[in-house]
Amino acid sequence: MKKILLKAFLTLAAIGLGNSLAAEELAFSRSVSDKDIAWGPCPEFFPEGCELAAIQGDPSKSNADIYFKVPARQSFPAHWHTSAERMVLVSGEMDVTYRGQPTTHLKVGMYAYGPARAVHDGRCISDTACILFIAFEEPVDAFAAD
């Protein structure tokens, strides 16, 4: 299994995006439509058009938050993360399936939890892009599942 580091996130973090403040941490809020959010590509094994954006923290370190965007009517492949994921669907409707469990149908505003190392896949089932907020406990990574 080949580890795919989210190089786009590491690049974003290196140039200072992601809203981390070295000396003093301040409260802030974000919207998926904010013009200063830098969207980048998903790992290479994800479908074309999939995008990620670091919205808080350094994705190469613990406790980073991201937006994950999947184009309308697009599936994303089975994969897993070193970290547990805490998620809220921001736009669209999405089906997510964790191996060995029934598919969960997410609607806007719904919360979902994914355990560390749990293999999962999904599909944006809406006619508009699906955007998922994800909070990672460990550095952001993704591994293609066998």
N, CA, C and O atoms as a GROMACS GRO file, in nm:
protein
  584
    1MET      N    1   0.084  -0.118   0.000
    1MET     CA    2   0.000   0.000   0.000
    1MET      C    3   0.089   0.125   0.000
    1MET      O    4   0.181   0.136   0.080
    2LYS      N    5   0.060   0.214  -0.088
    2LYS     CA    6   0.144   0.333  -0.102
    2LYS      C    7   0.082   0.449  -0.026
    2LYS      O    8  -0.035   0.483  -0.045
    3LYS      N    9   0.162   0.510   0.061
    3LYS     CA   10   0.114   0.625   0.138
    3LYS      C   11   0.114   0.748   0.047
    3LYS      O   12   0.213   0.779  -0.019
    4ILE      N   13   0.002   0.816   0.046
    4ILE     CA   14  -0.010   0.938  -0.033
    4ILE      C   15  -0.015   1.055   0.064
    4ILE      O   16  -0.116   1.075   0.131
    5LEU      N   17   0.091   1.131   0.071
    5LEU     CA   18   0.088   1.252   0.153
    5LEU      C   19   0.017   1.360   0.076
    5LEU      O   20   0.029   1.367  -0.046
    6LEU      N   21  -0.055   1.440   0.142
    6LEU     CA   22  -0.130   1.545   0.076
    6LEU      C   23  -0.037   1.663   0.052
    6LEU      O   24  -0.034   1.760   0.128
    7LYS      N   25   0.039   1.651  -0.057
    7LYS     CA   26   0.142   1.748  -0.089
    7LYS      C   27   0.086   1.888  -0.106
    7LYS      O   28   0.153   1.986  -0.073
    8ALA      N   29  -0.035   1.898  -0.157
    8ALA     CA   30  -0.094   2.031  -0.174
    8ALA      C   31  -0.106   2.100  -0.038
    8ALA      O   32  -0.081   2.219  -0.026
    9PHE      N   33  -0.146   2.024   0.064
    9PHE     CA   34  -0.160   2.082   0.198
    9PHE      C   35  -0.025   2.124   0.253
    9PHE      O   36  -0.012   2.230   0.314
   10LEU      N   37   0.073   2.040   0.233
   10LEU     CA   38   0.205   2.073   0.285
   10LEU      C   39   0.257   2.199   0.219
   10LEU      O   40   0.321   2.282   0.284
   11THR      N   41   0.231   2.214   0.090
   11THR     CA   42   0.272   2.336   0.020
   11THR      C   43   0.198   2.456   0.075
   11THR      O   44   0.258   2.560   0.100
   12LEU      N   45   0.067   2.442   0.094
   12LEU     CA   46  -0.012   2.553   0.149
   12LEU      C   47   0.040   2.593   0.287
   12LEU      O   48   0.053   2.711   0.316
   13ALA      N   49   0.068   2.494   0.370
   13ALA     CA   50   0.117   2.523   0.504
   13ALA      C   51   0.252   2.593   0.498
   13ALA      O   52   0.280   2.684   0.577
   14ALA      N   53   0.336   2.550   0.404
   14ALA     CA   54   0.470   2.608   0.394
   14ALA      C   55   0.466   2.755   0.353
   14ALA      O   56   0.555   2.831   0.390
   15ILE      N   57   0.365   2.795   0.277
   15ILE     CA   58   0.358   2.936   0.235
   15ILE      C   59   0.270   3.019   0.326
   15ILE      O   60   0.239   3.134   0.296
   16GLY      N   61   0.229   2.959   0.438
   16GLY     CA   62   0.161   3.039   0.540
   16GLY      C   63   0.011   3.038   0.534
   16GLY      O   64  -0.053   3.112   0.609
   17LEU      N   65  -0.050   2.959   0.447
   17LEU     CA   66  -0.196   2.952   0.445
   17LEU      C   67  -0.240   2.850   0.548
   17LEU      O   68  -0.161   2.763   0.587
   18GLY      N   69  -0.363   2.859   0.593
   18GLY     CA   70  -0.414   2.764   0.690
   18GLY      C   71  -0.447   2.830   0.821
   18GLY      O   72  -0.496   2.763   0.912
   19ASN      N   73  -0.421   2.958   0.835
   19ASN     CA   74  -0.462   3.038   0.949
   19ASN      C   75  -0.399   3.000   1.082
   19ASN      O   76  -0.462   3.016   1.187
   20SER      N   77  -0.277   2.948   1.083
   20SER     CA   78  -0.205   2.926   1.207
   20SER      C   79  -0.126   3.050   1.240
   20SER      O   80  -0.059   3.107   1.154
   21LEU      N   81  -0.133   3.092   1.364
   21LEU     CA   82  -0.057   3.209   1.409
   21LEU      C   83   0.047   3.162   1.509
   21LEU      O   84   0.014   3.095   1.606
   22ALA      N   85   0.172   3.198   1.484
   22ALA     CA   86   0.282   3.148   1.565
   22ALA      C   87   0.277   3.198   1.710
   22ALA      O   88   0.284   3.117   1.802
   23ALA      N   89   0.265   3.328   1.732
   23ALA     CA   90   0.276   3.384   1.866
   23ALA      C   91   0.146   3.378   1.944
   23ALA      O   92   0.147   3.345   2.062
   24GLU      N   93   0.036   3.408   1.880
   24GLU     CA   94  -0.091   3.415   1.950
   24GLU      C   95  -0.200   3.361   1.859
   24GLU      O   96  -0.211   3.401   1.743
   25GLU      N   97  -0.280   3.270   1.912
   25GLU     CA   98  -0.388   3.214   1.832
   25GLU      C   99  -0.514   3.296   1.852
   25GLU      O  100  -0.555   3.322   1.965
   26LEU      N  101  -0.576   3.337   1.741
   26LEU     CA  102  -0.697   3.416   1.745
   26LEU      C  103  -0.815   3.336   1.693
   26LEU      O  104  -0.798   3.245   1.612
   27ALA      N  105  -0.932   3.369   1.739
   27ALA     CA  106  -1.054   3.307   1.687
   27ALA      C  107  -1.080   3.358   1.545
   27ALA      O  108  -1.041   3.470   1.512
   28PHE      N  109  -1.143   3.276   1.464
   28PHE     CA  110  -1.179   3.317   1.328
   28PHE      C  111  -1.291   3.228   1.278
   28PHE      O  112  -1.325   3.128   1.340
   29SER      N  113  -1.347   3.266   1.164
   29SER     CA  114  -1.449   3.183   1.100
   29SER      C  115  -1.418   3.174   0.952
   29SER      O  116  -1.351   3.261   0.897
   30ARG      N  117  -1.468   3.070   0.887
   30ARG     CA  118  -1.441   3.046   0.745
   30ARG      C  119  -1.571   3.004   0.677
   30ARG      O  120  -1.661   2.949   0.739
   31SER      N  121  -1.578   3.033   0.548
   31SER     CA  122  -1.687   2.988   0.464
   31SER      C  123  -1.626   2.926   0.339
   31SER      O  124  -1.520   2.968   0.295
   32VAL      N  125  -1.692   2.826   0.283
   32VAL     CA  126  -1.639   2.763   0.162
   32VAL      C  127  -1.631   2.861   0.046
   32VAL      O  128  -1.558   2.838  -0.050
   33SER      N  129  -1.705   2.971   0.054
   33SER     CA  130  -1.702   3.070  -0.054
   33SER      C  131  -1.601   3.183  -0.032
   33SER      O  132  -1.590   3.272  -0.116
   34ASP      N  133  -1.526   3.179   0.079
   34ASP     CA  134  -1.423   3.281   0.102
   34ASP      C  135  -1.322   3.280  -0.013
   34ASP      O  136  -1.270   3.174  -0.050
   35LYS      N  137  -1.295   3.397  -0.068
   35LYS     CA  138  -1.207   3.407  -0.184
   35LYS      C  139  -1.061   3.375  -0.152
   35LYS      O  140  -0.985   3.341  -0.243
   36ASP      N  141  -1.020   3.386  -0.026
   36ASP     CA  142  -0.880   3.360   0.007
   36ASP      C  143  -0.852   3.213   0.040
   36ASP      O  144  -0.738   3.179   0.074
   37ILE      N  145  -0.951   3.127   0.032
   37ILE     CA  146  -0.927   2.985   0.055
   37ILE      C  147  -0.857   2.929  -0.069
   37ILE      O  148  -0.904   2.945  -0.181
   38ALA      N  149  -0.744   2.864  -0.045
   38ALA     CA  150  -0.665   2.807  -0.155
   38ALA      C  151  -0.700   2.660  -0.173
   38ALA      O  152  -0.663   2.576  -0.090
   39TRP      N  153  -0.772   2.628  -0.279
   39TRP     CA  154  -0.809   2.490  -0.310
   39TRP      C  155  -0.696   2.426  -0.388
   39TRP      O  156  -0.634   2.489  -0.475
   40GLY      N  157  -0.668   2.300  -0.358
   40GLY     CA  158  -0.566   2.224  -0.428
   40GLY      C  159  -0.618   2.086  -0.460
   40GLY      O  160  -0.727   2.049  -0.416
   41PRO      N  161  -0.543   2.008  -0.537
   41PRO     CA  162  -0.590   1.876  -0.578
   41PRO      C  163  -0.589   1.774  -0.465
   41PRO      O  164  -0.514   1.787  -0.368
   42CYS      N  165  -0.673   1.675  -0.479
   42CYS     CA  166  -0.674   1.560  -0.388
   42CYS      C  167  -0.558   1.468  -0.424
   42CYS      O  168  -0.492   1.490  -0.526
   43PRO      N  169  -0.533   1.366  -0.342
   43PRO     CA  170  -0.429   1.268  -0.379
   43PRO      C  171  -0.457   1.211  -0.518
   43PRO      O  172  -0.572   1.208  -0.563
   44GLU      N  173  -0.351   1.165  -0.583
   44GLU     CA  174  -0.361   1.123  -0.723
   44GLU      C  175  -0.458   1.009  -0.748
   44GLU      O  176  -0.506   0.994  -0.860
   45PHE      N  177  -0.490   0.928  -0.648
   45PHE     CA  178  -0.582   0.817  -0.672
   45PHE      C  179  -0.730   0.858  -0.661
   45PHE      O  180  -0.818   0.776  -0.683
   46PHE      N  181  -0.756   0.984  -0.629
   46PHE     CA  182  -0.893   1.036  -0.626
   46PHE      C  183  -0.930   1.085  -0.766
   46PHE      O  184  -0.843   1.110  -0.849
   47PRO      N  185  -1.061   1.099  -0.792
   47PRO     CA  186  -1.102   1.141  -0.928
   47PRO      C  187  -1.064   1.285  -0.959
   47PRO      O  188  -1.048   1.368  -0.870
   48GLU      N  189  -1.050   1.312  -1.088
   48GLU     CA  190  -1.022   1.448  -1.134
   48GLU      C  191  -1.134   1.541  -1.088
   48GLU      O  192  -1.252   1.503  -1.090
   49GLY      N  193  -1.098   1.661  -1.048
   49GLY     CA  194  -1.197   1.759  -1.002
   49GLY      C  195  -1.215   1.760  -0.852
   49GLY      O  196  -1.274   1.854  -0.798
   50CYS      N  197  -1.166   1.659  -0.784
   50CYS     CA  198  -1.170   1.655  -0.638
   50CYS      C  199  -1.071   1.760  -0.587
   50CYS      O  200  -0.960   1.772  -0.640
   51GLU      N  201  -1.110   1.836  -0.482
   51GLU     CA  202  -1.022   1.940  -0.429
   51GLU      C  203  -1.021   1.939  -0.276
   51GLU      O  204  -1.115   1.892  -0.211
   52LEU      N  205  -0.913   1.991  -0.221
   52LEU     CA  206  -0.893   2.005  -0.077
   52LEU      C  207  -0.850   2.147  -0.045
   52LEU      O  208  -0.786   2.213  -0.126
   53ALA      N  209  -0.885   2.192   0.073
   53ALA     CA  210  -0.839   2.323   0.120
   53ALA      C  211  -0.812   2.315   0.269
   53ALA      O  212  -0.897   2.271   0.346
   54ALA      N  213  -0.694   2.358   0.310
   54ALA     CA  214  -0.662   2.368   0.453
   54ALA      C  215  -0.728   2.494   0.506
   54ALA      O  216  -0.706   2.603   0.453
   55ILE      N  217  -0.808   2.479   0.611
   55ILE     CA  218  -0.876   2.597   0.665
   55ILE      C  219  -0.831   2.632   0.806
   55ILE      O  220  -0.862   2.740   0.856
   56GLN      N  221  -0.758   2.542   0.871
   56GLN     CA  222  -0.705   2.570   1.004
   56GLN      C  223  -0.594   2.472   1.033
   56GLN      O  224  -0.607   2.352   1.007
   57GLY      N  225  -0.485   2.522   1.086
   57GLY     CA  226  -0.374   2.438   1.126
   57GLY      C  227  -0.284   2.402   1.009
   57GLY      O  228  -0.307   2.441   0.895
   58ASP      N  229  -0.182   2.327   1.041
   58ASP     CA  230  -0.083   2.279   0.945
   58ASP      C  231  -0.115   2.132   0.918
   58ASP      O  232  -0.104   2.050   1.009
   59PRO      N  233  -0.154   2.096   0.795
   59PRO     CA  234  -0.192   1.959   0.765
   59PRO      C  235  -0.083   1.855   0.790
   59PRO      O  236  -0.113   1.736   0.798
   60SER      N  237   0.042   1.898   0.802
   60SER     CA  238   0.149   1.803   0.831
   60SER      C  239   0.163   1.778   0.981
   60SER      O  240   0.247   1.698   1.024
   61LYS      N  241   0.080   1.845   1.061
   61LYS     CA  242   0.083   1.830   1.207
   61LYS      C  243  -0.055   1.789   1.258
   61LYS      O  244  -0.152   1.786   1.182
   62SER      N  245  -0.063   1.759   1.386
   62SER     CA  246  -0.190   1.720   1.447
   62SER      C  247  -0.290   1.835   1.448
   62SER      O  248  -0.253   1.952   1.448
   63ASN      N  249  -0.418   1.798   1.450
   63ASN     CA  250  -0.531   1.891   1.466
   63ASN      C  251  -0.544   1.995   1.356
   63ASN      O  252  -0.547   2.115   1.382
   64ALA      N  253  -0.550   1.947   1.233
   64ALA     CA  254  -0.575   2.034   1.118
   64ALA      C  255  -0.718   2.012   1.068
   64ALA      O  256  -0.772   1.902   1.079
   65ASP      N  257  -0.777   2.117   1.013
   65ASP     CA  258  -0.912   2.111   0.958
   65ASP      C  259  -0.906   2.141   0.809
   65ASP      O  260  -0.829   2.227   0.764
   66ILE      N  261  -0.986   2.068   0.731
   66ILE     CA  262  -0.987   2.086   0.587
   66ILE      C  263  -1.130   2.089   0.533
   66ILE      O  264  -1.224   2.047   0.599
   67TYR      N  265  -1.142   2.140   0.410
   67TYR     CA  266  -1.261   2.119   0.328
   67TYR      C  267  -1.222   2.016   0.223
   67TYR      O  268  -1.114   2.023   0.166
   68PHE      N  269  -1.312   1.922   0.196
   68PHE     CA  270  -1.296   1.818   0.096
   68PHE      C  271  -1.411   1.834  -0.003
   68PHE      O  272  -1.527   1.819   0.034
   69LYS      N  273  -1.378   1.865  -0.130
   69LYS     CA  274  -1.481   1.890  -0.231
   69LYS      C  275  -1.482   1.778  -0.335
   69LYS      O  276  -1.378   1.745  -0.393
   70VAL      N  277  -1.600   1.721  -0.358
   70VAL     CA  278  -1.618   1.616  -0.457
   70VAL      C  279  -1.716   1.669  -0.562
   70VAL      O  280  -1.823   1.718  -0.526
   71PRO      N  281  -1.682   1.661  -0.690
   71PRO     CA  282  -1.774   1.709  -0.793
   71PRO      C  283  -1.909   1.636  -0.788
   71PRO      O  284  -1.918   1.524  -0.739
   72ALA      N  285  -2.011   1.702  -0.838
   72ALA     CA  286  -2.145   1.645  -0.844
   72ALA      C  287  -2.144   1.509  -0.912
   72ALA      O  288  -2.076   1.488  -1.013
   73ARG      N  289  -2.219   1.416  -0.854
   73ARG     CA  290  -2.238   1.281  -0.910
   73ARG      C  291  -2.107   1.204  -0.927
   73ARG      O  292  -2.098   1.116  -1.013
   74GLN      N  293  -2.007   1.236  -0.847
   74GLN     CA  294  -1.876   1.172  -0.857
   74GLN      C  295  -1.851   1.083  -0.734
   74GLN      O  296  -1.887   1.119  -0.622
   75SER      N  297  -1.789   0.969  -0.758
   75SER     CA  298  -1.750   0.879  -0.649
   75SER      C  299  -1.606   0.906  -0.608
   75SER      O  300  -1.528   0.959  -0.687
   76PHE      N  301  -1.573   0.870  -0.485
   76PHE     CA  302  -1.434   0.872  -0.445
   76PHE      C  303  -1.397   0.733  -0.396
   76PHE      O  304  -1.481   0.664  -0.337
   77PRO      N  305  -1.271   0.689  -0.419
   77PRO     CA  306  -1.232   0.550  -0.398
   77PRO      C  307  -1.213   0.513  -0.251
   77PRO      O  308  -1.202   0.598  -0.163
   78ALA      N  309  -1.210   0.382  -0.230
   78ALA     CA  310  -1.185   0.328  -0.096
   78ALA      C  311  -1.046   0.370  -0.051
   78ALA      O  312  -0.947   0.356  -0.124
   79HIS      N  313  -1.039   0.422   0.071
   79HIS     CA  314  -0.914   0.470   0.128
   79HIS      C  315  -0.927   0.473   0.280
   79HIS      O  316  -1.034   0.447   0.335
   80TRP      N  317  -0.818   0.506   0.347
   80TRP     CA  318  -0.819   0.520   0.492
   80TRP      C  319  -0.717   0.624   0.534
   80TRP      O  320  -0.630   0.663   0.457
   81HIS      N  321  -0.729   0.668   0.659
   81HIS     CA  322  -0.642   0.772   0.716
   81HIS      C  323  -0.583   0.720   0.848
   81HIS      O  324  -0.646   0.640   0.917
   82THR      N  325  -0.465   0.767   0.880
   82THR     CA  326  -0.405   0.735   1.009
   82THR      C  327  -0.491   0.790   1.123
   82THR      O  328  -0.501   0.729   1.230
   83SER      N  329  -0.552   0.903   1.100
   83SER     CA  330  -0.630   0.974   1.200
   83SER      C  331  -0.778   0.938   1.194
   83SER      O  332  -0.830   0.896   1.091
   84ALA      N  333  -0.843   0.956   1.307
   84ALA     CA  334  -0.990   0.959   1.308
   84ALA      C  335  -1.032   1.087   1.238
   84ALA      O  336  -0.956   1.183   1.230
   85GLU      N  337  -1.156   1.089   1.186
   85GLU     CA  338  -1.210   1.207   1.118
   85GLU      C  339  -1.341   1.247   1.185
   85GLU      O  340  -1.425   1.163   1.218
   86ARG      N  341  -1.358   1.377   1.203
   86ARG     CA  342  -1.485   1.434   1.248
   86ARG      C  343  -1.533   1.524   1.136
   86ARG      O  344  -1.463   1.618   1.096
   87MET      N  345  -1.654   1.495   1.084
   87MET     CA  346  -1.698   1.558   0.959
   87MET      C  347  -1.836   1.621   0.972
   87MET      O  348  -1.919   1.575   1.050
   88VAL      N  349  -1.858   1.727   0.895
   88VAL     CA  350  -1.990   1.790   0.880
   88VAL      C  351  -2.006   1.821   0.731
   88VAL      O  352  -1.918   1.884   0.671
   89LEU      N  353  -2.117   1.778   0.672
   89LEU     CA  354  -2.142   1.808   0.532
   89LEU      C  355  -2.190   1.952   0.520
   89LEU      O  356  -2.287   1.992   0.583
   90VAL      N  357  -2.119   2.029   0.437
   90VAL     CA  358  -2.146   2.171   0.419
   90VAL      C  359  -2.236   2.197   0.299
   90VAL      O  360  -2.319   2.288   0.302
   91SER      N  361  -2.220   2.117   0.193
   91SER     CA  362  -2.306   2.133   0.075
   91SER      C  363  -2.325   2.000   0.005
   91SER      O  364  -2.242   1.910   0.018
   92GLY      N  365  -2.435   1.988  -0.069
   92GLY     CA  366  -2.466   1.867  -0.144
   92GLY      C  367  -2.526   1.758  -0.059
   92GLY      O  368  -2.567   1.781   0.055
   93GLU      N  369  -2.532   1.638  -0.115
   93GLU     CA  370  -2.574   1.516  -0.044
   93GLU      C  371  -2.473   1.408  -0.080
   93GLU      O  372  -2.432   1.396  -0.195
   94MET      N  373  -2.434   1.330   0.020
   94MET     CA  374  -2.325   1.235   0.002
   94MET      C  375  -2.358   1.103   0.070
   94MET      O  376  -2.412   1.101   0.181
   95ASP      N  377  -2.325   0.994   0.003
   95ASP     CA  378  -2.330   0.862   0.064
   95ASP      C  379  -2.188   0.821   0.100
   95ASP      O  380  -2.098   0.832   0.017
   96VAL      N  381  -2.168   0.774   0.222
   96VAL     CA  382  -2.037   0.728   0.269
   96VAL      C  383  -2.055   0.589   0.326
   96VAL      O  384  -2.147   0.563   0.404
   97THR      N  385  -1.965   0.498   0.287
   97THR     CA  386  -1.972   0.360   0.335
   97THR      C  387  -1.839   0.321   0.399
   97THR      O  388  -1.734   0.326   0.335
   98TYR      N  389  -1.845   0.282   0.524
   98TYR     CA  390  -1.730   0.224   0.594
   98TYR      C  391  -1.743   0.074   0.585
   98TYR      O  392  -1.850   0.018   0.611
   99ARG      N  393  -1.634   0.007   0.548
   99ARG     CA  394  -1.638  -0.140   0.530
   99ARG      C  395  -1.701  -0.207   0.651
   99ARG      O  396  -1.668  -0.180   0.766
  100GLY      N  397  -1.794  -0.297   0.619
  100GLY     CA  398  -1.860  -0.374   0.722
  100GLY      C  399  -1.978  -0.303   0.787
  100GLY      O  400  -2.039  -0.357   0.880
  101GLN      N  401  -2.010  -0.183   0.740
  101GLN     CA  402  -2.121  -0.106   0.798
  101GLN      C  403  -2.215  -0.060   0.686
  101GLN      O  404  -2.175  -0.052   0.570
  102PRO      N  405  -2.340  -0.032   0.722
  102PRO     CA  406  -2.433   0.019   0.620
  102PRO      C  407  -2.390   0.158   0.572
  102PRO      O  408  -2.322   0.232   0.643
  103THR      N  409  -2.429   0.192   0.450
  103THR     CA  410  -2.402   0.323   0.394
  103THR      C  411  -2.476   0.429   0.473
  103THR      O  412  -2.592   0.410   0.512
  104THR      N  413  -2.410   0.540   0.497
  104THR     CA  414  -2.471   0.656   0.563
  104THR      C  415  -2.500   0.761   0.458
  104THR      O  416  -2.414   0.797   0.378
  105HIS      N  417  -2.622   0.811   0.458
  105HIS     CA  418  -2.662   0.918   0.366
  105HIS      C  419  -2.653   1.051   0.440
  105HIS      O  420  -2.730   1.077   0.532
  106LEU      N  421  -2.557   1.134   0.398
  106LEU     CA  422  -2.536   1.263   0.464
  106LEU      C  423  -2.609   1.374   0.390
  106LEU      O  424  -2.603   1.384   0.268
  107LYS      N  425  -2.678   1.458   0.466
  107LYS     CA  426  -2.740   1.580   0.414
  107LYS      C  427  -2.672   1.698   0.482
  107LYS      O  428  -2.606   1.682   0.584
  108VAL      N  429  -2.688   1.816   0.424
  108VAL     CA  430  -2.624   1.936   0.476
  108VAL      C  431  -2.648   1.950   0.626
  108VAL      O  432  -2.761   1.937   0.674
  109GLY      N  433  -2.540   1.976   0.699
  109GLY     CA  434  -2.548   1.996   0.843
  109GLY      C  435  -2.527   1.870   0.925
  109GLY      O  436  -2.511   1.878   1.046
  110MET      N  437  -2.528   1.754   0.860
  110MET     CA  438  -2.511   1.629   0.935
  110MET      C  439  -2.366   1.606   0.974
  110MET      O  440  -2.274   1.639   0.899
  111TYR      N  441  -2.348   1.550   1.091
  111TYR     CA  442  -2.218   1.514   1.147
  111TYR      C  443  -2.192   1.367   1.121
  111TYR      O  444  -2.285   1.286   1.124
  112ALA      N  445  -2.066   1.333   1.096
  112ALA     CA  446  -2.026   1.193   1.082
  112ALA      C  447  -1.889   1.175   1.146
  112ALA      O  448  -1.806   1.266   1.144
  113TYR      N  449  -1.867   1.058   1.201
  113TYR     CA  450  -1.739   1.024   1.262
  113TYR      C  451  -1.682   0.902   1.190
  113TYR      O  452  -1.754   0.805   1.164
  114GLY      N  453  -1.554   0.907   1.159
  114GLY     CA  454  -1.484   0.793   1.100
  114GLY      C  455  -1.364   0.757   1.185
  114GLY      O  456  -1.277   0.841   1.206
  115PRO      N  457  -1.358   0.633   1.233
  115PRO     CA  458  -1.244   0.591   1.315
  115PRO      C  459  -1.113   0.589   1.237
  115PRO      O  460  -1.113   0.578   1.114
  116ALA      N  461  -1.004   0.601   1.308
  116ALA     CA  462  -0.872   0.590   1.245
  116ALA      C  463  -0.860   0.456   1.175
  116ALA      O  464  -0.908   0.354   1.225
  117ARG      N  465  -0.797   0.456   1.060
  117ARG     CA  466  -0.764   0.338   0.981
  117ARG      C  467  -0.887   0.263   0.926
  117ARG      O  468  -0.873   0.151   0.877
  118ALA      N  469  -1.004   0.322   0.934
  118ALA     CA  470  -1.125   0.258   0.881
  118ALA      C  471  -1.137   0.285   0.731
  118ALA      O  472  -1.139   0.400   0.687
  119VAL      N  473  -1.144   0.178   0.654
  119VAL     CA  474  -1.155   0.191   0.508
  119VAL      C  475  -1.296   0.240   0.472
  119VAL      O  476  -1.396   0.188   0.522
  120HIS      N  477  -1.301   0.340   0.385
  120HIS     CA  478  -1.430   0.397   0.344
  120HIS      C  479  -1.422   0.452   0.204
  120HIS      O  480  -1.315   0.484   0.153
  121ASP      N  481  -1.539   0.461   0.141
  121ASP     CA  482  -1.551   0.524   0.010
  121ASP      C  483  -1.682   0.601   0.010
  121ASP      O  484  -1.755   0.599   0.108
  122GLY      N  485  -1.711   0.667  -0.101
  122GLY     CA  486  -1.834   0.744  -0.103
  122GLY      C  487  -1.868   0.798  -0.240
  122GLY      O  488  -1.797   0.775  -0.338
  123ARG      N  489  -1.977   0.871  -0.242
  123ARG     CA  490  -2.025   0.931  -0.367
  123ARG      C  491  -2.104   1.057  -0.336
  123ARG      O  492  -2.190   1.058  -0.247
  124CYS      N  493  -2.074   1.162  -0.411
  124CYS     CA  494  -2.157   1.283  -0.407
  124CYS      C  495  -2.278   1.251  -0.494
  124CYS      O  496  -2.264   1.232  -0.615
  125ILE      N  497  -2.395   1.245  -0.435
  125ILE     CA  498  -2.513   1.203  -0.511
  125ILE      C  499  -2.598   1.322  -0.557
  125ILE      O  500  -2.701   1.302  -0.621
  126SER      N  501  -2.555   1.442  -0.526
  126SER     CA  502  -2.632   1.560  -0.564
  126SER      C  503  -2.588   1.615  -0.699
  126SER      O  504  -2.483   1.577  -0.752
  127ASP      N  505  -2.669   1.706  -0.753
  127ASP     CA  506  -2.638   1.772  -0.880
  127ASP      C  507  -2.540   1.888  -0.862
  127ASP      O  508  -2.498   1.949  -0.960
  128THR      N  509  -2.504   1.918  -0.738
  128THR     CA  510  -2.404   2.020  -0.708
  128THR      C  511  -2.290   1.954  -0.631
  128THR      O  512  -2.307   1.846  -0.574
  129ALA      N  513  -2.174   2.018  -0.630
  129ALA     CA  514  -2.058   1.961  -0.561
  129ALA      C  515  -2.089   1.939  -0.413
  129ALA      O  516  -2.164   2.014  -0.351
  130CYS      N  517  -2.029   1.835  -0.359
  130CYS     CA  518  -2.038   1.808  -0.216
  130CYS      C  519  -1.914   1.863  -0.150
  130CYS      O  520  -1.802   1.841  -0.197
  131ILE      N  521  -1.932   1.934  -0.039
  131ILE     CA  522  -1.818   1.984   0.037
  131ILE      C  523  -1.834   1.936   0.180
  131ILE      O  524  -1.936   1.958   0.246
  132LEU      N  525  -1.730   1.869   0.227
  132LEU     CA  526  -1.728   1.810   0.360
  132LEU      C  527  -1.620   1.879   0.442
  132LEU      O  528  -1.505   1.888   0.399
  133PHE      N  529  -1.657   1.929   0.560
  133PHE     CA  530  -1.559   1.979   0.655
  133PHE      C  531  -1.506   1.857   0.730
  133PHE      O  532  -1.584   1.775   0.776
  134ILE      N  533  -1.373   1.846   0.741
  134ILE     CA  534  -1.314   1.733   0.813
  134ILE      C  535  -1.210   1.785   0.912
  134ILE      O  536  -1.121   1.862   0.875
  135ALA      N  537  -1.222   1.742   1.037
  135ALA     CA  538  -1.123   1.771   1.141
  135ALA      C  539  -1.041   1.644   1.164
  135ALA      O  540  -1.096   1.539   1.199
  136PHE      N  541  -0.910   1.655   1.144
  136PHE     CA  542  -0.820   1.542   1.166
  136PHE      C  543  -0.748   1.560   1.299
  136PHE      O  544  -0.707   1.670   1.334
  137GLU      N  545  -0.733   1.451   1.373
  137GLU     CA  546  -0.659   1.453   1.499
  137GLU      C  547  -0.509   1.441   1.475
  137GLU      O  548  -0.429   1.504   1.546
  138GLU      N  549  -0.470   1.362   1.377
  138GLU     CA  550  -0.330   1.339   1.341
  138GLU      C  551  -0.301   1.411   1.210
  138GLU      O  552  -0.394   1.463   1.148
  139PRO      N  553  -0.176   1.416   1.165
  139PRO     CA  554  -0.147   1.477   1.036
  139PRO      C  555  -0.235   1.420   0.925
  139PRO      O  556  -0.271   1.302   0.928
  140VAL      N  557  -0.268   1.503   0.829
  140VAL     CA  558  -0.357   1.463   0.721
  140VAL      C  559  -0.281   1.371   0.624
  140VAL      O  560  -0.175   1.408   0.574
  141ASP      N  561  -0.336   1.254   0.601
  141ASP     CA  562  -0.280   1.162   0.503
  141ASP      C  563  -0.395   1.081   0.444
  141ASP      O  564  -0.508   1.087   0.492
  142ALA      N  565  -0.365   1.006   0.340
  142ALA     CA  566  -0.463   0.919   0.277
  142ALA      C  567  -0.389   0.801   0.216
  142ALA      O  568  -0.285   0.817   0.152
  143PHE      N  569  -0.445   0.682   0.235
  143PHE     CA  570  -0.388   0.559   0.182
  143PHE      C  571  -0.493   0.493   0.094
  143PHE      O  572  -0.607   0.476   0.136
  144ALA      N  573  -0.455   0.456  -0.027
  144ALA     CA  574  -0.548   0.383  -0.112
  144ALA      C  575  -0.569   0.245  -0.051
  144ALA      O  576  -0.473   0.179  -0.009
  145ALA      N  577  -0.694   0.201  -0.046
  145ALA     CA  578  -0.725   0.068   0.007
  145ALA      C  579  -0.706  -0.037  -0.100
  145ALA      O  580  -0.724  -0.009  -0.219
  146ASP      N  581  -0.671  -0.158  -0.060
  146ASP     CA  582  -0.654  -0.269  -0.155
  146ASP      C  583  -0.788  -0.312  -0.210
  146ASP      O  584  -0.796  -0.404  -0.291
   0.00000   0.00000   0.00000
